[in-house]
Amino acid sequence: MHNHPSGDPTPSQADIQMTKAIVDIAKPLGIAVHDHIIVGKNGHTSFKGMRLI
């Protein structure tokens, strides 16, 4: 989970790439990443909800 100081919770390409890298690294260690949430001024975005995880 993190916030975007701009207020826009839309994931950037860097957010998507970093989340994929974390998921790929964690999986062989038996660690499940359940979601990545970005908080903005007027709401939030869930990677699971967007089917990015």
N, C-alpha and C positions, 0 to 999 in steps of 0.2 A: 504494500500500500504506500502511496505517496501522493503529494499534491502538486498541482500545477499553479504556480503563483499568478499566471496570466488569467486564471479563472476558468479556462476552457479545459474540461476533462477529457477531450479527445486524445487518444493515444498517438504519440509521435512514432515515426519509424524506429527511432532509437529505443523507445519504450517496448515496442513489439519485438525487436531483435534481442534486447537484453532479457526480456521475459522468456523467449524461446531458448536462449543460451542457459538461463538458470534452470528451466525445466529439463533440458537435455543433460545438464551436469548432475542435477539432483536425482534423476531417475535411477541410474545404476547404483546410487548409494541408498536406495530404498526410501527416498524422501519424495513425497507427493506435494506438488504445488497445486493448491486447490483453486486459487484465484489471484488476480492482481487487480487492485482497485485504484483508480485515480480519482482524487477528489478535486473538484473545482468550485468556483464561487456559487454556482446555481445547481449543483448536482454532482453526480459521480458516474464513472464508467467502470463496468466490470468486464474483465477479459473473458471470464467464463460466460457471461451473458452475451458477449459478442462472438462467442465461439472461437476465440483466439487461443484458448487453452483447452 
